Amino acid sequence: MPRTTVDLDTALIQQLKHLAADARQSMSQVVNRLLQGALKRELDLAQERGPFQWNVVPKGEPAPGFDPASRDYMDLLDKSL
């Protein structure tokens, strides 16, 4: 199984250790089980929502001057909050 490094909150690590001890499993087994369950729920929700469509103007063409690589619109989103 591939290994990875993930930074976790200290309180979360303690909770995971307690769950692992209670279940008499390794922390890796507990983390894998929890992540698999959470990922399955997220994928099921995404499937229920259906595909996302970007048709924002007639014929599905982007607005004139729109650059999908630009992140300038993020500034506008921050100001609206």
Secondary structure, 3 states (H helix, E strand, C coil): CCCCCCCCCHHHHHHHHHHHHHHCCCHHHHHHHHHHHHHHHHHHHHHHHCCCCCCCCHHHCCCCCCCCCCCCHHHHHHHHC
